[in-house]
Amino acid sequence: MELYYSPLACSLATRMALYEAGVAATFTRVDLKAHRLPDGRDYAAINPLEQVPVLRTDAGELLFQNAAILQHLTETVAPGLAPIDRAGRAQLAQWLSFISTELHTGVFSLHFDKGTGDAVKAFARERVASRFAYLERHLTGRDYLLDRFTVADAYLATVLNWTQVTGPDLGEFPALEAFHRRVLARPAVARAFGEELAMYTAEQRQAK
């Protein structure tokens, strides 16, 4: 199994899940600015959209899209990171879809896209408030999105990391902030986050 990733991108959620499940994998870093792999190959040969993550399965298949990859892991090597009942799996799919569409693509991708104008970024900032308020209500009195830690929590924690760059201040949403801290404190998650934070920090220092 091979994960194509970029430090602190949404691919971090897959690394978290793999570490939580104790699954061995190869991690191949992608230069998203140059669209190159470490050996100089064009990353578009792996993913024509030049996005991460991509998971190469043990069978050699390439899987795209974070939500699909995370669900695949729970169906193959990490069953403990998903509910086993039909209703629970539907709720997991619901949360993965929410994070992917309402937060990742619907808010944060707009901030990080260099082609996004100020008006669109202002729209994203306004939009995130209602989404975070929804999460705040759901997480009040709860430790995780579902009854226990799942891949959806890994994805949400990864997305919440980006608020350090884009805002808003998670302190405005106490339950959501507590959730973020709780997930990052898990040993496997802390290991994954720490490794990629060190890579990202070194990358930024080198760029300067």
Secondary structure by P-SEA (a helix, b strand, c coil): ccccccccccaaaaaaaaaaabbbbbbbbbcccccccccccccccccccccccccccccccccccaaaaaaaaaaccccccccccaaaaaaaaaaaaaaacccccccccccccccccaaaaaaaaaaaaaaaaaaaaaacccccccccccaaaaaaaaaaaacccccccccccaaaaaaaaaaaacaaaaaaaaaaaaaaaaaaaaac
